[in-house]
Amino acid sequence: MSVVDIPEDVFESIRIPDREKDKELKVELAVSLYSRGALSFGKARQLADVSHDRFQEILADREIERHYTEEELEEDLQYGKELFLPY
């Protein structure tokens, strides 16, 4: 696992409750990288550590359009298989 080094004074000045900072920063990074096309939906969702549906909601709330590649189609098909055909 990689670590992003944020100066302590910058981290402390983020106006988010301490218990939520790590989670929110991961979501923000995931959304930013996804919107730039640097991460696929599946990898961004994994970084944000949220469900498929929740990440889709986050993108919709921010009016970020879903880019859909062949790789993402494969990820969605796999997700559907796991969801509906768990055996």
SENUDREN-931285 format. One record per residue: residue number from 1; residue in one letter; x, y, z of N, C-alpha, C in turn. Coordinates in Angstrom, 3 decimals, padded with zeros to 6 digits, m for minus. Example, Ala and Ser with C-alpha at 12.3 -4.5 7.8 and 13.67 -1.06 7.14 Angstrom:
2
- 1; A; 013.190; m005.690; 007.800; 012.300; m004.500; 007.800; 013.200; m003.300; 007.800
- 2; S; 012.850; m002.250; 007.080; 013.670; m001.060; 007.140; 012.900; 000.030; 007.870
//
This chain:
87
- 1; M; 000.847; m001.174; 000.000; 000.000; 000.000; 000.000; 000.890; 001.233; 000.000
- 2; S; 000.493; 002.243; m000.760; 001.206; 003.514; m000.793; 000.593; 004.478; 000.204
- 3; V; 001.379; 005.458; 000.583; 000.920; 006.461; 001.540; 001.148; 007.831; 000.926
- 4; V; 000.158; 008.685; 001.034; 000.294; 010.066; 000.591; 000.643; 010.890; 001.819
- 5; D; 001.734; 011.600; 001.745; 002.209; 012.399; 002.876; 001.585; 013.788; 002.812
- 6; I; 000.763; 014.093; 003.794; 000.133; 015.413; 003.892; 000.736; 016.096; 005.108
- 7; P; 001.286; 017.301; 004.923; 001.845; 017.999; 006.084; 000.826; 018.086; 007.225
- 8; E; 001.294; 017.861; 008.432; 000.413; 017.800; 009.602; m000.435; 019.057; 009.748
- 9; D; 000.151; 020.235; 009.537; m000.621; 021.477; 009.695; m001.724; 021.585; 008.643
- 10; V; m001.473; 021.066; 007.449; m002.499; 021.063; 006.401; m003.606; 020.078; 006.779
- 11; F; m003.210; 018.875; 007.207; m004.197; 017.865; 007.605; m005.082; 018.382; 008.736
- 12; E; m004.477; 019.022; 009.709; m005.234; 019.546; 010.852; m006.157; 020.697; 010.461
- 13; S; m005.821; 021.414; 009.401; m006.651; 022.560; 009.015; m007.845; 022.172; 008.144
- 14; I; m007.932; 020.909; 007.739; m009.083; 020.448; 006.952; m010.316; 020.486; 007.847
- 15; R; m011.333; 021.155; 007.373; m012.539; 021.373; 008.176; m013.534; 020.224; 008.035
- 16; I; m013.076; 019.072; 008.449; m013.871; 017.851; 008.484; m013.581; 017.216; 009.837
- 17; P; m014.588; 016.657; 010.497; m014.308; 015.992; 011.785; m013.168; 014.978; 011.641
- 18; D; m012.296; 014.929; 012.630; m011.114; 014.071; 012.580; m011.443; 012.630; 012.227
- 19; R; m012.517; 012.100; 012.771; m012.849; 010.691; 012.540; m013.265; 010.424; 011.093
- 20; E; m013.571; 011.481; 010.324; m014.020; 011.327; 008.939; m012.964; 011.709; 007.911
- 21; K; m011.866; 012.298; 008.348; m010.886; 012.845; 007.397; m010.319; 011.806; 006.446
- 22; D; m009.820; 010.709; 006.972; m009.205; 009.709; 006.092; m010.194; 009.214; 005.043
- 23; K; m011.391; 008.894; 005.482; m012.422; 008.395; 004.570; m012.767; 009.431; 003.502
- 24; E; m012.989; 010.668; 003.919; m013.367; 011.723; 002.979; m012.251; 012.027; 001.984
- 25; L; m011.014; 011.998; 002.450; m009.894; 012.250; 001.544; m009.783; 011.152; 000.495
- 26; K; m010.037; 009.914; 000.887; m010.007; 008.817; m000.074; m011.123; 008.965; m001.108
- 27; V; m012.305; 009.366; m000.654; m013.421; 009.573; m001.581; m013.086; 010.716; m002.537
- 28; E; m012.578; 011.812; m002.013; m012.240; 012.958; m002.860; m011.185; 012.601; m003.898
- 29; L; m010.179; 011.862; m003.483; m009.140; 011.444; m004.418; m009.719; 010.519; m005.476
- 30; A; m010.542; 009.584; m005.067; m011.151; 008.646; m006.012; m012.018; 009.379; m007.035
- 31; V; m012.834; 010.303; m006.580; m013.713; 011.055; m007.486; m012.877; 011.890; m008.453
- 32; S; m011.864; 012.548; m007.927; m011.015; 013.386; m008.770; m010.312; 012.566; m009.848
- 33; L; m009.728; 011.451; m009.459; m009.018; 010.617; m010.422; m009.968; 009.990; m011.437
- 34; Y; m011.153; 009.605; m010.985; m012.139; 009.049; m011.910; m012.584; 010.112; m012.913
- 35; S; m012.883; 011.306; m012.422; m013.389; 012.354; m013.322; m012.350; 012.762; m014.364
- 36; R; m011.074; 012.599; m014.048; m009.992; 012.908; m014.991; m009.687; 011.743; m015.924
- 37; G; m010.309; 010.601; m015.667; m010.053; 009.431; m016.488; m008.798; 008.679; m016.075
- 38; A; m008.256; 008.999; m014.901; m007.034; 008.356; m014.426; m007.301; 007.019; m013.752
- 39; L; m008.535; 006.787; m013.310; m008.930; 005.515; m012.707; m010.243; 005.062; m013.311
- 40; S; m010.392; 003.762; m013.451; m011.677; 003.211; m013.883; m012.677; 003.347; m012.741
- 41; F; m013.928; 003.131; m013.060; m014.977; 003.181; m012.040; m014.686; 002.185; m010.928
- 42; G; m014.348; 000.969; m011.295; m014.105; m000.075; m010.302; m012.942; 000.238; m009.381
- 43; K; m011.846; 000.732; m009.947; m010.679; 001.056; m009.129; m010.947; 002.289; m008.267
- 44; A; m011.662; 003.269; m008.802; m012.004; 004.462; m008.016; m012.935; 004.081; m006.865
- 45; R; m013.886; 003.217; m007.139; m014.798; 002.744; m006.102; m014.025; 002.000; m005.020
- 46; Q; m013.067; 001.208; m005.445; m012.234; 000.463; m004.503; m011.410; 001.429; m003.642
- 47; L; m010.838; 002.450; m004.256; m010.081; 003.452; m003.503; m010.972; 004.162; m002.488
- 48; A; m012.179; 004.517; m002.912; m013.115; 005.213; m002.020; m013.650; 004.289; m000.932
- 49; D; m013.508; 002.994; m001.140; m013.972; 001.987; m000.186; m015.472; 002.097; 000.067
- 50; V; m016.215; 002.198; m001.049; m017.677; 002.252; m000.982; m018.243; 001.244; m001.971
- 51; S; m019.518; 000.970; m001.840; m020.174; 000.023; m002.744; m020.282; 000.620; m004.150
- 52; H; m020.543; m000.256; m005.097; m020.772; 000.142; m006.487; m021.869; 001.207; m006.551
- 53; D; m022.999; 000.909; m005.911; m024.139; 001.831; m005.951; m023.817; 003.161; m005.267
- 54; R; m023.103; 003.110; m004.146; m022.776; 004.349; m003.425; m021.840; 005.232; m004.248
- 55; F; m020.860; 004.629; m004.917; m019.949; 005.445; m005.725; m020.706; 006.070; m006.888
- 56; Q; m021.621; 005.325; m007.466; m022.449; 005.875; m008.539; m023.272; 007.059; m008.025
- 57; E; m023.813; 006.959; m006.813; m024.565; 008.064; m006.203; m023.676; 009.284; m005.990
- 58; I; m022.455; 009.053; m005.507; m021.521; 010.158; m005.273; m021.244; 010.893; m006.583
- 59; L; m020.999; 010.137; m007.651; m020.754; 010.762; m008.948; m021.978; 011.539; m009.423
- 60; A; m023.153; 010.960; m009.264; m024.384; 011.627; m009.693; m024.617; 012.911; m008.895
- 61; D; m024.374; 012.862; m007.582; m024.550; 014.053; m006.741; m023.653; 015.194; m007.204
- 62; R; m022.501; 014.856; m007.751; m021.537; 015.865; m008.207; m021.649; 016.140; m009.702
- 63; E; m022.644; 015.523; m010.321; m022.902; 015.675; m011.750; m021.693; 015.306; m012.598
- 64; I; m021.030; 014.233; m012.193; m019.901; 013.698; m012.944; m020.430; 012.551; m013.794
- 65; E; m020.284; 012.697; m015.099; m020.789; 011.671; m016.003; m019.937; 010.420; m015.919
- 66; R; m020.600; 009.323; m016.070; m019.928; 008.030; m016.043; m019.306; 007.795; m017.404
- 67; H; m017.990; 007.603; m017.476; m017.373; 007.173; m018.731; m017.346; 005.665; m018.696
- 68; Y; m017.679; 005.098; m019.798; m017.897; 003.659; m019.812; m016.986; 003.021; m020.847
- 69; T; m016.025; 002.270; m020.379; m015.076; 001.598; m021.263; m015.386; 000.103; m021.292
- 70; E; m014.702; m000.585; m022.173; m014.872; m002.037; m022.238; m014.432; m002.682; m020.921
- 71; E; m013.366; m002.132; m020.331; m012.895; m002.639; m019.036; m013.983; m002.477; m017.969
- 72; E; m014.662; m001.330; m017.990; m015.721; m001.102; m017.002; m016.922; m002.003; m017.263
- 73; L; m017.191; m002.298; m018.516; m018.252; m003.246; m018.830; m017.923; m004.598; m018.207
- 74; E; m016.688; m005.041; m018.337; m016.274; m006.303; m017.740; m016.412; m006.264; m016.219
- 75; E; m016.026; m005.127; m015.596; m016.165; m004.985; m014.147; m017.631; m005.057; m013.738
- 76; D; m018.501; m004.384; m014.503; m019.927; m004.405; m014.182; m020.523; m005.797; m014.367
- 77; L; m020.099; m006.499; m015.409; m020.585; m007.856; m015.604; m020.153; m008.748; m014.448
- 78; Q; m018.912; m008.593; m014.011; m018.424; m009.372; m012.871; m019.211; m009.019; m011.610
- 79; Y; m019.454; m007.725; m011.398; m020.239; m007.269; m010.244; m021.633; m007.881; m010.277
- 80; G; m022.258; m007.879; m011.451; m023.589; m008.456; m011.588; m023.600; m009.946; m011.304
- 81; K; m022.577; m010.637; m011.780; m022.487; m012.079; m011.515; m022.364; m012.351; m010.022
- 82; E; m021.528; m011.561; m009.352; m021.343; m011.748; m007.911; m022.612; m011.406; m007.138
- 83; L; m023.320; m010.401; m007.613; m024.528; m009.954; m006.926; m025.690; m010.937; m007.125
- 84; F; m025.854; m011.421; m008.349; m027.022; m012.235; m008.671; m026.730; m013.731; m008.783
- 85; L; m025.469; m014.081; m008.953; m025.099; m015.486; m009.068; m023.952; m015.762; m008.095
- 86; P; m024.232; m015.722; m006.809; m023.159; m015.823; m005.826; m022.475; m017.180; m005.737
- 87; Y; m022.949; m018.176; m006.447; m022.365; m019.520; m006.326; m021.478; m019.836; m007.482
//
